């Protein structure tokens, strides 16, 4: 692998197209990264050596400049500069030149760039005051700094090229990982879809069997015993409803008369009694059928008052229902209690018949089959929903995999500088 990459770079010829398997790519990328490092090291070797030598030379010149100051300190102007500016220049330059330069080219480039910035800063800062006093020495120092700058500039294209190639390799690794993950997920989805399809078919088969069993069980529901019980239940249910209608009708008439009495009392000074009538009316006019204990005690308490108001003419009975219920011969609480007794008796008998029906083996089986069918339907709906989600995810992968596959091929072709194709077929 290393051999054909080096041959490709050294020959200058366009390499032949190459067909690769996905498993071949990691080795190629490792080879590319090795080749990038090798080429960068080779291309910048002279520059780095020049920079290292120039830095050593520059450090020596700065130290000589400091020594010169110490030998000729008798010069008044030099003495002033030596006291103020030269120490600052020395510190700036030597601290910049003390930075270690790693062997690795890119790390070398970064460290050398920072060192060069420090030297340029030293020349532009305290160094500019030294040019008039040490013109020759400062000229030589500047020339060496410029030499380092030229070498750094010469390295820059090689560094940029290496970084670009490394970014290409990194992007390719990312795409390759994405492609591998997408292909693996697509394969898992295919397996899961096959499993769900088989489970759906199994559920449909079981549901068909349950439907046949349910149809047979429903035929058995037409047996004489069950038919007789259902007829009894229907008759008792109607009896319960008839008694409830009778109760509601009487309570409607009674509440109407109570409201009349309430209005009459409100005109006088019996507001507390009117309030009692209002509470009784509220109790007997609820939407649901009120329980007997909610009705009778209140009526027993207020009906004598309503009776006296009817006798006194404060309340006038107008229709047949009012005259029938509020006649002297009608015991309203007893009448309502009888309705409630008949209703409760019919309801009790109805519940007993319904229990007998519910406990019938045929009915028990029908209910079991209905529950099982419902469970199967729910499970089938869940499987269908999961299947739809898998298909939607698979569609997304099928739309993205070919594009990633092509991008990997193009990136490989760019990096290898030859036409690369992946042998694995990717179906859209």
PLY file of the C-alpha trace (Angstrom):
ply
format ascii 1.0
element vertex 428
property float x
property float y
property float z
element edge 427
property int vertex1
property int vertex2
end_header
0.00 0.00 0.00
2.79 2.43 0.92
4.63 1.41 -2.21
1.97 2.26 -4.76
1.25 5.62 -3.02
4.92 6.63 -3.17
5.13 5.49 -6.79
2.08 7.56 -7.62
3.58 10.70 -6.07
7.03 10.19 -7.55
6.20 9.11 -11.09
4.11 12.15 -12.06
1.82 9.86 -14.07
-1.93 9.43 -13.66
-2.47 6.13 -11.87
-4.79 3.48 -13.22
-8.38 3.29 -11.84
-8.70 1.11 -8.80
-11.59 -0.92 -7.40
-11.61 -1.29 -3.61
-13.60 -2.98 -0.90
-14.69 -0.92 2.09
-12.33 -2.94 4.30
-9.38 -1.71 2.21
-10.03 1.96 2.94
-8.72 2.25 6.55
-5.29 0.96 5.46
-5.26 3.44 2.56
-6.11 6.31 4.89
-3.39 5.30 7.32
-0.96 5.12 4.41
-2.09 8.54 3.22
-1.57 10.07 6.65
1.90 8.50 6.82
2.70 9.79 3.34
1.44 13.28 4.22
3.75 13.36 7.24
6.65 11.93 5.23
6.22 14.40 2.35
5.79 17.36 4.68
8.90 16.41 6.61
10.87 16.03 3.39
9.52 19.23 1.77
10.25 21.38 4.84
13.46 19.74 6.03
15.81 22.41 4.62
13.52 25.25 5.76
13.39 23.90 9.26
17.13 23.46 9.39
17.68 27.02 8.17
15.23 28.36 10.75
16.90 26.40 13.57
20.36 27.57 12.57
19.20 31.17 12.12
17.58 31.14 15.56
20.83 29.94 17.12
22.77 32.58 15.24
20.27 35.26 16.21
20.48 34.29 19.86
24.24 34.62 19.70
24.06 38.08 18.10
21.67 39.34 20.76
23.98 38.09 23.48
26.97 39.71 21.74
25.05 42.97 21.57
24.54 42.83 25.32
28.25 42.07 25.83
29.21 44.96 23.57
27.17 47.27 25.73
29.05 46.10 28.79
32.47 46.68 27.13
31.77 50.18 25.85
29.62 51.48 28.60
31.74 54.65 28.71
29.79 56.11 25.75
27.12 58.41 27.32
24.39 57.72 24.79
25.07 53.99 24.81
25.02 54.03 28.57
21.54 55.49 28.61
20.26 52.95 26.09
21.99 50.14 27.94
20.24 51.18 31.08
16.71 51.50 29.62
16.16 49.86 26.22
18.71 47.14 25.70
17.55 44.97 28.62
14.01 45.07 27.29
15.18 44.11 23.80
17.34 41.32 25.18
14.47 39.93 27.27
11.98 40.04 24.38
14.32 38.44 21.87
15.82 35.74 24.05
12.45 34.71 25.53
11.10 34.34 21.99
14.15 32.38 20.87
14.00 30.13 23.94
10.82 28.48 22.66
11.44 24.81 21.84
10.92 23.72 18.25
9.40 20.20 18.00
10.54 17.71 15.38
7.07 17.26 13.85
6.80 19.75 10.94
3.40 21.25 11.76
4.24 21.62 15.44
7.61 23.08 14.39
5.83 25.54 12.09
3.46 26.68 14.82
6.20 27.10 17.43
8.56 28.84 15.00
5.76 31.21 13.92
5.14 32.22 17.53
8.89 32.68 18.04
9.14 34.83 14.90
6.22 37.00 16.06
8.08 37.64 19.31
11.26 38.61 17.46
9.40 40.95 15.11
7.72 42.50 18.13
11.13 42.99 19.76
12.51 44.71 16.65
9.45 46.92 16.27
9.43 47.80 19.99
12.62 48.36 21.93
14.71 47.36 18.90
13.86 50.48 16.94
15.68 52.63 19.51
18.83 50.58 19.10
19.23 50.99 15.33
20.87 54.42 15.65
23.30 53.27 18.31
24.17 49.79 16.93
23.41 50.18 13.24
25.57 47.32 11.98
24.60 44.88 14.69
20.90 45.66 14.43
21.05 45.40 10.63
22.56 41.94 10.94
19.90 40.95 13.50
17.10 42.18 11.25
18.54 40.28 8.26
18.50 37.05 10.25
14.89 37.71 11.39
13.97 38.36 7.75
15.71 35.11 6.76
13.60 33.23 9.28
10.48 34.93 7.92
11.33 33.90 4.35
11.84 30.30 5.41
8.54 30.33 7.26
6.80 31.75 4.20
8.38 29.01 2.10
7.00 26.40 4.51
3.47 27.84 4.54
2.22 26.26 1.25
3.52 22.86 2.32
1.84 23.19 5.73
-1.43 24.33 4.11
-1.32 21.44 1.65
-0.70 18.92 4.42
-3.53 20.35 6.53
-5.88 20.27 3.55
-5.03 16.62 2.89
-5.45 15.73 6.54
-8.84 17.45 6.55
-9.77 15.44 3.46
-8.73 12.24 5.19
-10.66 13.22 8.33
-13.78 14.06 6.33
-13.45 10.78 4.46
-13.17 8.85 7.72
-16.35 10.57 8.94
-18.23 9.79 5.71
-16.94 6.23 5.74
-18.12 5.77 9.34
-21.49 7.28 8.41
-21.79 5.00 5.38
-20.88 1.95 7.43
-23.39 2.87 10.13
-26.12 3.55 7.55
-25.50 0.24 5.77
-25.50 -1.62 9.07
-28.71 0.09 10.16
-30.30 -0.62 6.77
-29.42 -4.29 7.12
-30.85 -4.36 10.64
-34.03 -2.66 9.41
-34.39 -5.28 6.67
-34.07 -8.04 9.26
-36.52 -6.32 11.60
-38.96 -5.73 8.74
-38.89 -9.41 7.81
-39.51 -10.36 11.44
-42.42 -7.92 11.77
-43.94 -9.06 8.45
-43.83 -12.65 9.69
-45.39 -11.62 12.99
-48.11 -9.65 11.18
-48.94 -12.65 9.03
-49.09 -14.81 12.16
-51.41 -12.33 13.86
-53.67 -12.18 10.81
-53.88 -15.97 10.78
-54.74 -16.09 14.48
-57.29 -13.32 14.00
-58.99 -15.29 11.20
-59.19 -18.35 13.44
-60.67 -16.28 16.27
-63.24 -14.79 13.88
-64.37 -18.27 12.83
-64.58 -19.37 16.46
-66.51 -16.22 17.34
-68.98 -16.80 14.51
-69.59 -20.35 15.74
-70.02 -19.13 19.32
-72.52 -16.47 18.19
-74.58 -19.20 16.55
-74.66 -20.99 19.89
-76.03 -17.80 21.51
-79.33 -18.53 19.73
-79.99 -21.51 22.01
-83.46 -21.60 23.68
-82.05 -21.11 27.19
-80.06 -18.00 26.27
-82.92 -16.65 24.14
-85.32 -17.08 27.07
-82.96 -15.32 29.46
-82.38 -12.44 27.03
-86.15 -12.05 26.61
-86.56 -11.92 30.38
-83.79 -9.33 30.62
-85.45 -7.20 27.94
-88.83 -7.34 29.72
-87.30 -6.52 33.10
-85.29 -3.66 31.61
-88.51 -2.21 30.17
-90.20 -2.65 33.56
-87.38 -0.76 35.25
-87.61 2.03 32.67
-91.41 2.21 33.04
-91.18 2.66 36.82
-88.45 5.27 36.38
-90.64 7.16 33.90
-93.49 7.10 36.39
-91.19 8.47 39.11
-89.87 11.20 36.82
-93.36 12.21 35.70
-94.60 12.55 39.27
-91.47 14.43 40.36
-91.89 16.80 37.41
-95.47 17.62 38.41
-94.53 17.91 42.08
-91.56 20.20 41.41
-93.80 22.46 39.29
-96.25 22.86 42.20
-93.38 23.39 44.67
-92.04 26.23 42.54
-95.48 27.83 42.54
-95.56 27.59 46.32
-92.03 29.02 46.48
-93.08 32.07 44.47
-96.13 32.65 46.65
-94.07 32.45 49.83
-91.39 34.78 48.46
-94.03 37.53 48.11
-94.80 37.33 51.80
-92.57 37.14 54.82
-91.92 33.37 54.73
-88.64 33.54 52.91
-87.02 30.80 55.04
-89.84 28.41 54.16
-89.49 29.35 50.49
-85.80 28.51 50.76
-86.70 25.05 52.12
-88.98 24.49 49.11
-86.13 25.51 46.82
-83.81 22.92 48.39
-86.40 20.16 47.93
-86.92 21.16 44.30
-83.16 21.06 43.68
-82.99 17.56 45.20
-85.73 16.08 43.01
-84.82 17.76 39.71
-81.30 16.40 39.24
-80.42 14.99 35.81
-80.03 11.44 37.10
-82.91 9.65 38.76
-82.65 10.70 42.43
-82.49 7.99 45.06
-85.56 7.42 47.18
-83.85 8.72 50.31
-83.13 11.98 48.50
-86.78 12.47 47.64
-89.16 11.19 50.33
-87.88 12.98 53.50
-88.03 16.39 51.86
-91.48 15.83 50.39
-92.82 14.58 53.72
-91.61 17.86 55.22
-93.05 20.31 52.64
-96.14 18.58 51.16
-98.42 19.50 54.10
-97.63 23.15 53.46
-98.34 22.75 49.71
-101.63 20.98 50.57
-102.78 23.85 52.78
-101.84 26.36 50.09
-103.96 24.40 47.60
-106.91 24.37 50.03
-106.52 28.11 50.67
-106.45 28.85 46.95
-102.88 30.16 46.99
-102.03 27.39 44.51
-104.51 26.40 41.81
-104.39 22.89 40.30
-104.78 23.30 36.55
-104.23 20.02 34.68
-105.26 16.40 35.10
-101.85 15.26 36.38
-101.75 17.91 39.11
-105.33 17.15 40.22
-104.61 13.40 40.27
-101.38 13.61 42.30
-102.54 16.32 44.73
-106.03 14.92 45.35
-106.99 14.31 48.96
-107.01 10.55 48.32
-103.36 10.42 47.11
-100.57 9.73 49.54
-97.75 11.16 47.45
-94.79 9.75 49.48
-96.45 6.31 49.54
-97.16 6.51 45.80
-93.52 7.37 45.03
-92.21 4.74 47.44
-94.30 2.11 45.64
-92.83 3.18 42.32
-89.33 2.94 43.82
-90.14 -0.49 45.31
-91.32 -1.86 41.96
-88.39 -0.28 40.16
-85.83 -1.69 42.61
-87.44 -5.13 42.53
-87.41 -5.22 38.72
-83.81 -3.95 38.72
-82.74 -6.64 41.20
-84.39 -9.36 39.07
-82.77 -7.84 35.95
-79.30 -8.00 37.50
-79.86 -11.62 38.50
-80.86 -12.55 34.93
-77.91 -10.59 33.52
-75.55 -12.46 35.85
-77.07 -15.75 34.70
-76.53 -14.73 31.09
-72.97 -13.55 31.77
-72.10 -16.82 33.50
-73.44 -18.98 30.69
-70.50 -20.95 29.19
-71.40 -19.90 25.66
-71.53 -16.23 26.60
-68.30 -16.56 28.58
-66.62 -18.01 25.49
-68.00 -15.29 23.23
-66.71 -12.57 25.58
-63.33 -14.29 25.79
-63.11 -14.44 22.00
-64.11 -10.78 21.73
-61.40 -9.74 24.22
-58.81 -11.87 22.44
-59.78 -10.40 19.07
-59.47 -6.89 20.50
-56.04 -7.74 21.90
-54.94 -9.13 18.56
-56.30 -6.08 16.74
-54.38 -3.76 19.08
-51.19 -5.75 18.65
-51.66 -5.85 14.88
-52.13 -2.07 14.81
-48.94 -1.66 16.85
-47.00 -3.92 14.48
-48.36 -2.05 11.47
-47.28 1.26 13.02
-43.79 -0.08 13.71
-43.60 -1.43 10.17
-44.51 1.99 8.78
-41.82 3.64 10.94
-39.22 1.14 9.68
-40.20 1.79 6.07
-39.95 5.57 6.57
-36.51 5.23 8.17
-35.42 2.85 5.41
-36.54 5.37 2.79
-34.40 8.05 4.44
-31.41 5.72 4.49
-31.99 4.64 0.90
-32.04 8.28 -0.13
-28.83 9.12 1.75
-26.67 6.01 1.31
-25.98 6.42 -2.45
-24.98 10.07 -1.97
-22.59 9.15 0.86
-21.28 6.22 -1.18
-20.53 8.54 -4.12
-18.96 11.12 -1.80
-16.63 8.47 -0.38
-15.60 7.41 -3.89
-14.96 11.01 -4.94
-12.97 11.76 -1.78
-10.91 8.62 -2.24
-10.29 9.51 -5.87
-9.14 13.00 -4.85
-6.86 11.73 -2.10
-5.40 8.88 -4.18
-5.29 11.01 -7.35
-6.83 8.18 -9.36
-10.35 6.95 -10.09
-11.56 4.84 -7.16
-14.73 2.76 -7.07
-16.13 0.77 -4.16
-17.00 -2.78 -5.08
-19.95 -3.04 -2.66
-23.22 -2.36 -4.47
-25.52 0.09 -2.74
-29.17 -0.23 -3.65
-31.27 2.90 -3.61
0 1
1 2
2 3
3 4
4 5
5 6
6 7
7 8
8 9
9 10
10 11
11 12
12 13
13 14
14 15
15 16
16 17
17 18
18 19
19 20
20 21
21 22
22 23
23 24
24 25
25 26
26 27
27 28
28 29
29 30
30 31
31 32
32 33
33 34
34 35
35 36
36 37
37 38
38 39
39 40
40 41
41 42
42 43
43 44
44 45
45 46
46 47
47 48
48 49
49 50
50 51
51 52
52 53
53 54
54 55
55 56
56 57
57 58
58 59
59 60
60 61
61 62
62 63
63 64
64 65
65 66
66 67
67 68
68 69
69 70
70 71
71 72
72 73
73 74
74 75
75 76
76 77
77 78
78 79
79 80
80 81
81 82
82 83
83 84
84 85
85 86
86 87
87 88
88 89
89 90
90 91
91 92
92 93
93 94
94 95
95 96
96 97
97 98
98 99
99 100
100 101
101 102
102 103
103 104
104 105
105 106
106 107
107 108
108 109
109 110
110 111
111 112
112 113
113 114
114 115
115 116
116 117
117 118
118 119
119 120
120 121
121 122
122 123
123 124
124 125
125 126
126 127
127 128
128 129
129 130
130 131
131 132
132 133
133 134
134 135
135 136
136 137
137 138
138 139
139 140
140 141
141 142
142 143
143 144
144 145
145 146
146 147
147 148
148 149
149 150
150 151
151 152
152 153
153 154
154 155
155 156
156 157
157 158
158 159
159 160
160 161
161 162
162 163
163 164
164 165
165 166
166 167
167 168
168 169
169 170
170 171
171 172
172 173
173 174
174 175
175 176
176 177
177 178
178 179
179 180
180 181
181 182
182 183
183 184
184 185
185 186
186 187
187 188
188 189
189 190
190 191
191 192
192 193
193 194
194 195
195 196
196 197
197 198
198 199
199 200
200 201
201 202
202 203
203 204
204 205
205 206
206 207
207 208
208 209
209 210
210 211
211 212
212 213
213 214
214 215
215 216
216 217
217 218
218 219
219 220
220 221
221 222
222 223
223 224
224 225
225 226
226 227
227 228
228 229
229 230
230 231
231 232
232 233
233 234
234 235
235 236
236 237
237 238
238 239
239 240
240 241
241 242
242 243
243 244
244 245
245 246
246 247
247 248
248 249
249 250
250 251
251 252
252 253
253 254
254 255
255 256
256 257
257 258
258 259
259 260
260 261
261 262
262 263
263 264
264 265
265 266
266 267
267 268
268 269
269 270
270 271
271 272
272 273
273 274
274 275
275 276
276 277
277 278
278 279
279 280
280 281
281 282
282 283
283 284
284 285
285 286
286 287
287 288
288 289
289 290
290 291
291 292
292 293
293 294
294 295
295 296
296 297
297 298
298 299
299 300
300 301
301 302
302 303
303 304
304 305
305 306
306 307
307 308
308 309
309 310
310 311
311 312
312 313
313 314
314 315
315 316
316 317
317 318
318 319
319 320
320 321
321 322
322 323
323 324
324 325
325 326
326 327
327 328
328 329
329 330
330 331
331 332
332 333
333 334
334 335
335 336
336 337
337 338
338 339
339 340
340 341
341 342
342 343
343 344
344 345
345 346
346 347
347 348
348 349
349 350
350 351
351 352
352 353
353 354
354 355
355 356
356 357
357 358
358 359
359 360
360 361
361 362
362 363
363 364
364 365
365 366
366 367
367 368
368 369
369 370
370 371
371 372
372 373
373 374
374 375
375 376
376 377
377 378
378 379
379 380
380 381
381 382
382 383
383 384
384 385
385 386
386 387
387 388
388 389
389 390
390 391
391 392
392 393
393 394
394 395
395 396
396 397
397 398
398 399
399 400
400 401
401 402
402 403
403 404
404 405
405 406
406 407
407 408
408 409
409 410
410 411
411 412
412 413
413 414
414 415
415 416
416 417
417 418
418 419
419 420
420 421
421 422
422 423
423 424
424 425
425 426
426 427
